[in-house]
Amino acid sequence: MTDTLAHFIGGERVSADAVEESRNPSNTNDVVAKLPRGGEAEVNAAVAAAKQAFPAWSDASPELRSDLLDKVGDTILKRREELGRLLSREEGKTLPEGIGETVRAGRIFKYFAGEALRRHGQNLDSVRPGVEIQTYRQAVGVYGLITPWNFPIAIPAWKSAPALAFGNTVVIKPAGPTPAIAAALAQIIHEAAEAVGAPKGVFNMIFGPGAMGAKLVEHKDVDGISFTGSQTVGASVAEAAMKRQARVQLEMGGKNPLIVLDDADLDRAVMVALDGSFYATGQRCTASSRIIVADAIHDRFVEALAEKVAALRVGDALDPNTQMGPAVSEDQMETSYRYIDIAKSEGGRVVTGGGRLKLDNPGWYVQPTLIADTHKDMRINCEEVFGPVASTVRVKDYDEALAVANDGDFGLSAGIVTTSLKYARDFQRRAKAGMVMVNLPTAGVDYHVPFGGIKKSSYGAREQGFAAIEFYTQTKTAYSWA
């Protein structure tokens, strides 16, 4: 079945010519949705609706905001199978991964339903006798949210839920390849807003090309921008937002290292690398794309990992036997193969994979690939591939491993597999990354704790969990003389 989508503006579905299509990457003959192509008019209308709704929403009882988010979370969790299937059909994650992401989105909304009731302030003593000081947090205004395709319900959830919880209003532009699952989320929020009596326009969703995102970033009535995507686009988003002094928050990917020391449990190391590098087709910004292995264990590790990689069952995302689905698009598929060729041309050795898959369905399938004999400065170890391609770098000891791991422009997630408490603790302190994993995959984070990186991976306040209040509220300091 093909859905015909519409914009959500001011509490209404706004139809337009459905000139764009999203296709099932597991079977490109299957059109998942037809979506409208918006433009500046839709951006302006959505921002105006959000601006109009802001005063009533920001002044509303926090219980109302909590009720809205809790209702959204409940609905998502009740419909997890249906929504997870739609997500997997449209994005290419395996069905368990699609359902898992859907559950995560539901839990995020329920978490922020609680946070809506917990906006903290302080009472402080003044240095002046008789003067009292209070600090409290207030909503900021209209937030423009630009979200990617690789987590098409979880990332819209972790951006929109805190924005709404703290009294802001939202205009969201989801990624082009995954509009159907985004529209399903918008419909759930729309119905919950109606049910609790929220002002029309607290949540708006618009579809269209990247130029619409630029218009949203530049709009004078958008008070904050949260963006997840590439470094190149993120830099332009930051420049445009800061030029007019709007708040801005960027998440821009990673080239995440996983260190495997010679004292590591080999089986554990292999499973950590397999999960971090290849699950979700490697299309995670926290994926372990460069594996740094101590010389004494390198060859045994590569052989054992290659065996597991070669055994991965690649196929239709909805097939229960599938362990890895397709790339989200033809462009993403070709990017993976292009980097495999680049790695080979620079001296890398393909241990397993590297070829083009031909399955029964016409889809954008990539053979999971492990490349050995690479050095830290090769492009495969410096540039984000965003596919099921991992490379290994041989090092002599922990100190060299840490130096290689800390090299480069990215700093999102970093991991180590070791049985040494000394090295584990040292790595936690000295790894140049926003998130550090010990004996765990670099991909896979909880929804109630801060998410973000350093260097060029992230910019601005952290996302998710208790840290979200920093970006989605502003602090007011009040003085009074009694």
N, C-alpha and C positions, 0 to 999 in steps of 0.2 A: 504494500500500500504506500502511496506517495502522499505526503502531507503538503498542503498549500499554506504557507506561513504568512503572518502579518506582523507589522510593527505593533508594539504595545506603548501607547502614548496617552497620558492623561487618564488612565483607567479604562481605555478603550482599545479594541483591536482596530488598527488602521491598515486597510488593504491597499495594495498597489500592484502593478503588473508584476507577476511572478516570473521574472526573466532569468533568474539564476537557479542552478540545481546543486544539490549535494548528492553524492553517489556513495553507495556502499563500497568501501575499498576492498572488501572480500569478493565482491561480485559487481563489477562496474556496470553491468546491465541493469542493476537495481537502483532506481532513482528514489532516494529516501525522502527528499523534500524539495519543493520549489519555493523559493524565497524572493521577497521583493528587493529591488535595488533602490536603496534610499539615497538621499543627497542632503544638501545644506538645509532644505526646507524641513526635512524630518528631524535633523539635529536641532534646529531652532525651536520646533514645536515641542520636542521632548524636553529640552532644557527649560523652556517657558513653563511647561506643566510641572516640572520638578521644583522650579523656583516658586511657583504659586502655592504648591503643597507644603513647602518648607516651614512657614511660620506655625501652622496648625500642628504639623507633625513634631516639630522640635519642642513645642509647648505641651504636647500631649502627655498623659500619664505614662510613666515608664512601664506600667502594667499593660497598657494597650500595645506598646511596642513588643513587649515580651510575649503577649498572647499571639500577635501576628507571627513572630518568628517560630514560636512553639508549634503553631498550627502548620506552618510550612514544613518544619522538620518532621512532624507526625505524618503528614501526607506523603512526603518523599519516602520515609521508611516503610509505610504501608504499601507503596507502589514500587518498591525496590526492584522486583523481578521485571516488571514492565519497562520501567525507566532504564534499568541496566541493560536490557535487551536492545532498546532503542540506541543507547549510547554505543554498545558494541557493534551494532549494525552500521552506525554512522561513522564511528571513529576508528574501529578496527581492533580495539582491545578484545581479549578473550572475554567470554561471558562472565566468568568469575571475577575478572578484573573490572568489568563494567558494573556489575552489581556491587562490588566492593567500593568503587568510587562513589556510586549513588548513596550507599549507606554513609560514607564519609560526609557527603554533602548534607544529608539529613541530620547527622550528629553535630555538624557545624552550626546549623540553624538552631538546634536545641541548646547548644552551649551558649550561643549569644542571646538566646531568650533569657538565660540566667544573668548574663552580663548586663543586659538592659536595666536590670534592677540594682546594679552595683557600680554606679558612677561615684567614685570616692572623692572626697575633698579633705581639707585639713583646717584645723584651728591652730593658729600660731600666736605666740606672744610677741607683741611689738617691743621695740627698744624704747618706745615712748609711753610713759604711764597713761593709763586710761584709754589706750587705743587697742582695738581688737582687729585681728586679721583673719580672714577666711580665704581659702582657695577652693574653687570648684570648676568643674568641666562643663563646657557647653558644646552643642553641635556647631559645625562649621558652616554647612550650607549644602550646595549641590555638588555631588561627586560624579565625575565621569570615569567609568570603569571600562578598560579595554582588555579583553581576555583572550587566551589562546585556545587552540583546538585540542591540545594533548590531555587536558583535564577539563572537559567541556561542561561539567556540572560542578565539580569540586571547587575550581578556581572562581567561577562566578559566585559560588556560595561563600567562599572565605573573603571575598571582597564586599559583596552586597550585605551579608548578614551583620557585620559590625557597623557598616555605614548606617543601616536602618536602626540597629539597636540603640545607637547613641543619638538618634534624632535627625540624621541627615536624610536627604532624598537622593535618588540614584537615576542616572542615565547610563545604561550599559550597552556597549557594542561588542557582541561576541564574534569569534573568528568565523570566517567564511566556510571552511570545510565542515563545521559541526553546528549548523543552525537549529536542527530539529530538536536536539536535546536541550539546547538553550531556550528555545521557545516553550518547551514543556515546563521548564523551571519557571519561566515568566508567567505562564498560565496558572501555575500553582500559587505563586506569590500574589497574582491578581485576584484569584478567588479568595485567598486568605485575607487580603486587604479589604475586600468587600464584606466578608463575614464578620470582621471585627470593627468595621466602620472607620477604617483609616481614610484620610483624605485621598481623593483621586490624584494620581500623579506622583505618589511617593516612590514608585518604582516604574521605570520606563526602559524598554528595550528596542533598539533600532538595528536594522540589518543593512549591510551595504559594503562598498569597497573601503580600502584603507584610507582613502581621502576623507571619508566620513569621520574616521578616528582623528585625523588632523584637525578637522573643523571642531570637533568636540574639545580637543586640547586647547584650541585657540579661543574658544568661546568666552566672552567676558563674564558671563554669569555662571560659569563652572568654577567652583572654589577649590576643588582638589581633583587630581588625576591619579589613578592607580593603574599601572600598565604592567602586563607580563608579556614578554616577547623577546625579540632579538636585541643585541647590543646596538646595532646600527639604528634601528627604529627608536629604541629607547633613548638614545642620545638626542635625537630630534625632538622627542616628546619632552624631555627635560628642558631643553633650550626654550621651546615654545612656552612651556608652563612657567618657567622661572622668569621669562621676559615680562610676563604680566603679574608676577608674584603670586601665582597659584601654588598650592601645595602639590607636591609630586612624590610619587613612590614608584620605584622601578624594580622589577625582577627580570633579569636578562640572561639566565642560563648559567651553564657551568661546563668545565672540562675536568670532571671530578676524579681525583686519584684514589686508588685503593692500594695500600701497601700490604704485601704479604711477606712476613719475615720468616727466617728459616726455622724458627721455633713454633710456627703456627701448626695447628691441627689441619692436616692437608684436606681432609674431607670437608671440614668447616670452611676453609678458605675457598674451596671450589664452589660450594653452594652459595657462599656470600657473593662471589664474583659472578656466578651464573645469574642469580637474582638481580643484582645491581646493574649488570650490563645488558641483559637480554629480555627480561620481563617487560611487558608493555611495549614490546618491539624496540626497546632502547629509546623510546620517545619520551623520556623524562629528563627534566633539567638537572636532576640529581643522579643520573645514571653514572655508573662506574665505567667511564670510557677509556681510562688509561690505568693499567694495572702494573704496579711497580713491585718487582719480585726479587728477593734476595737470591744471589747466585747459587747458593747451596741447594735451594729447593726449586729453582726456576724450571728446569727441564721436566721434573716430575709433575710440577704444578701445571705447566702448559699441556703436557700429555693428558693429564686427568681432566682438565677443564675442556680441552678439545673434544674428548670423548663425550662429555655431557652436552656440549654445544651441538655436535653433530647429531645427537639423538633427539634434539628438540623437534617436536612435531609442529610444523608450520602449516596453517590452513585457515579455513573460514573461521572468523571470530566466534560464530554461533555454534560451531561444531564442538560437542563436549570433549572430543579427543584432542582438540587443538591446544597446544601449549604456547604458541606465539602467533599472533595475527599478522595482518599485512601492515605496511606503512599507510599513513592516512591519505596520501595522495601520490600521484605519479611523480611530481616534483620531489617529494620527500624520498621516494624510492630511488630516483636517479641520483639524488645527493649522496645516498649511502654508497651506491656503486661507483660514483665518481671518486669518493674518498678512498675506497678500496684500491682503485687504479692508481691514485696518487701515492698511496702508501707503498704499493708494489714498485712504482717507478723510483721511489726514494730508497729502496733497499729492504722494505719489509717483506716478511715471508708469511704467506697465507697458510696457516696450519689447518684450518677447516673452513668451509664455506667459500664465499667469494664469487660463486656463480649465480646465474639468473635462474629463478625457479619458474617452472611452468606447471601449474596445477589445473585441475578440471575447470575451476571458475576463472574467468578473466578478472584478475585482481592485481593489486600493487604489492606483490610479495617480494621480500628480501631474504636471501639465505643468510642465517646468522653466521657471522664471520669473526674468527679470531686470527689476529696478525701478530707474529712474534718478530724478534730481531730488529726492533725499532729503537731509536734513541730519542731523547727527550725533546729535541728541537725539530723533529719531523712534523709536518703539518698535521698528521693524524693524531699527534699528541698535543697540539696547540689550538686547534680549531674544533668547534662543536659540530659533530656529525649529526646527532639527533636520530640515530638509527641503531640497528642491532649489530654494531661493529665495535669490537674492543681490541686494544693493542697492549702488548706487554713490553716493559722496559726492564732490562736486567741491571741490578745494582749490587755492590759488594757488601753493604751493611746498612744498618738503620740510619746512620748519619747521612749517607748519600741518598737513601730513599726519601728522607724528610726533605732534603734540599731539592730533589726532583719534584716531589709532591707540591712544594711551595712555589715552584717556578710557574710563570705564566700570568696571564691577565685575569683569570677567573678565580673565584674563591667562594663557591657556594657550599659544597659538601665535600668531606674527605674522610676516608676510612682506613683502618689498620686491622689486620688479623695477626694476633700474637698471643702467646700465653704468658708474656712478660708483663707484670704489673708496672715495672719501671718504664718500659717503652710505651705502654698504653697511657700512663699518666703524662709522660713527657710529650707524647703526640697530642693529647688533649690540650695541653698548654701552648704548644708551639706550632701546630698546624695552622696555616693561614687560610682559614675557611670559617664561614659563619656557623656551620654545623659539623660536628665531628662524631664519627661512629667507630666503636671498638667492637670487633668481632660481629659486626652487623653490616648489611648492605648500605651503601651510601644513599640509596633511594629507599624511601619509606619513612615518613615522619608523622608524628601525632598531630591532631588538629587543635589541641588545647595549649600548645606551647609555641614560642616565637619561631618564625620561618624567615630565613634570609641569609645573604652572603656578604662578602666584603669584596674589595677591589672592584672590578667591572661587572661582577655578577649582580650586584644590588645597589640601590641608591635610595636613601631616605629611611623612614621608620620601618621597623619589622612588621611583617604580616602575621596574622593568626594569633589565637590565644590571648592572654592578658596584655600582650604588647600592642594589640590592634588599637587600643584606646588612644595611644599617642598620636596616631595619624588621623583618626576620625573624630577627635575632639580638640578643643583649644582651652587652655587654662585661663581662668579669670581670677585676679587677686582683688579682694574687696577689703577696704579699711573702714572702720567705724569708730567714732568716739562716743563713749557712753557717759 
